[in-house]
Amino acid sequence: MLITHYSHRLTADYDLDILRARAEANVARWAAMPELYFKGFLLRQAGRLGAIANVYSALYLWRHDAAFRDFLVQGRFKTVTDTFGRADIDVRVALDARKGPAREARFAVVDTAPIPVDASLAGLCADEIALNRQVAEEDGVVAAAVGVDARTWTLTRLRLTTAEPTGLPATAVAYQVLQLARPLLETLPSSRQD
């Protein structure tokens, strides 16, 4: 599995209703995407959730790397680049991904933290997988995943929730979920079933 995420900073006067309409118009197309667990159409709105600027973002959990490759080579990213330009895409190998008990994602939290140079990678990965499974069990969680970037040695923990997040660490960024396409989300394992 792969976690991919990108963001576009918007001008202060950008009409956010255009983004809302864009997400609503495109969610059905993404809901039929093979090999995709979910795609979140995300927004950081200046003055909400700690945001100082408006940012459009997309968050994906792919079943296989070939699906992400197809997204790039078959031109699916072109609609984004034509509108907003080409953003850097953060790519993480997913260590674990789980569906939670909730169904309606209203918020997303992406927490990216460096892995200490002297950390035991095997132990750290095992701990992160166990933590992700605990997070996925919490009421209000739609999905939780944890991934690693082995180039920069950073962890990315993400969760989709129904409730507005509070008390986040400085490494975390919260988003509003405008829409969530969930073609394979229900096929993810649930920690409550293990």
N, C-alpha and C positions, 0 to 999 in steps of 0.2 A: 504494500500500500504506500501511496505517496500523499503527503499534505502539500498543497501549493497555495500561495497567498500573494496577492499584489494589491497595491494601493495607488490612488491618484489624488494628489492634493488639488483642490478646486479653488477658483477665485472666490473672494468673499461675497461677491454678488451673484454667484452661480445659482440658478433657480433649482432648488432641491426637488421640487415637484417633477422636474424632468427625469431625475434619477428614480424617483418612486414609480413613475409611469414606465420607464425603461425596464425596471426590475419586474413589474407586473406583466408587461408585455412579453418578457423573455422566460419567465419561470416555467411555463408549460413546455417549451422547447427543451430546456435543461432537465425537466422531470422525465423525459424520455431518453436521456443520454445513457447508452450502455456503459458499463464498467465505472460508473460514478456513484459513490455512496451519497454524497450531497454536494450542493453548491450553495453557499450563502451569498446573497447580494447584501452588502454591508454599507453602513453609513456612519461616519463620525461627524456630528453636527456641532459647529462652534458653540460653546456655552453649555453643552450637554456631555455628561460622562467624562468630564475633564478635558474635552477637546478645545484647542485654541484655534482650530481651522476646520473647514469642511473638507472631508476626505471620502471619496468613493472607494470601496474595496471589494474584493471577491476572495472567497475562501472555499477551497475544494478538498475533498477526500476522494482520491482515485483508488480503484480496486487494484489496478496494475499500472506499471510505468508505461506500457504500450498505449494505454488510454490517454495519458497525458501527452505522449508523443503525438498521437493522432490529433489531439486538440490543437497542437502547434502546427503540424504539417498539413492538416486538412483545412486550414484557414479559419478555424473557429475563434482565434484570438484577434483576427483582423477587424471585427466590428468594434472591439475595444481600442485597438491601436488607431483606427480611423477616427474615433471620437476623442480619445484622451491622450494618445501617444503610446509609446512602448514603455511600460513599466518594468522594473526589475521584478522577477518572480522568485520569491523564496520557495525553495523546494526542500522538503524534509522527508526522510524515510520514516514511515510510521512504525513505532515500536508496539503500539497498542491502540485500538479504537473500539469503542463500545457505544451501544445505544443506551439511553437512559429511560426512566419511566415516563417522562413528560413527552408531549407531542408538539406543542406550539413553541417554536423558537422565536423569541422576541429580542434576545441579546446574544452577542458572541464576545468571548474574552479570549484574547491571544496573549499568552505570557511567554516571553522569550528570555532565556537566562543562559549565561555562559556556563560551560562545564569546567570546573577547576582543573588545572593542568595535572594535579596530583590525585585526582579522583580515580577510583577503581571503576573503569567503564562497565564491566560486567555487573558489579554491585549496584552502580548508579542506575543502569538500565533496568535491572530487576526491581529496584525500589520505585522507579518512575512508572513501570508497568503496574505494580501493585497499587500505587497512589491513583493512577488513572482509573483503575477498576473501582476504587472506593468513591472517587468523584462521580463516576457514572451511575452509582447507586443512589445518589442524593435526589431527593424530591426536587422537581423543577428542572432537572437536567435532561435535555433532549439527546445530546451526544457528547462524548468526551474522547479526546485523542491526545497522544503524546508522540512527538517525533524528534529526530536528531538530524542536525546538519554536521556531517563528518568533515567538512572542509573548514568550517569556522568553530567547530566543537561547541555548538549551542543546542539547547533543548527548546522545543516549542510545545507548550501545553495549551490545548484549546478546549473550550466547552461552549456549547450552545444551551441557553437557559430561557426559562419563561420569566424569571424575576430579574429586575434590574440589579446588576452587580454592585456591591459596596465593599469597602475595605480592601481594595485591590493592592497588591504590592507594586512598587515603582516600576517593575519590569513588565507589567501587564497593561494592555490597551483594551478598552471596551468599545463595542460597536452596537448600533441598532441593527437588527436584522430586518431589512425591507421585505425580502422574500427568501424562502428556502426551498430549493428544488431537492427532492429526496428520493431519487430513483431506486437506490439500493439500501437506504438507511435502515429499513426494517430487517435486512439480512445480517446486519452487524450483531455480534453476540451481545448478550446482556449479562452484566455481572450478577444479576439476581437469578439467572438461570444456571450459573456455574455450580 
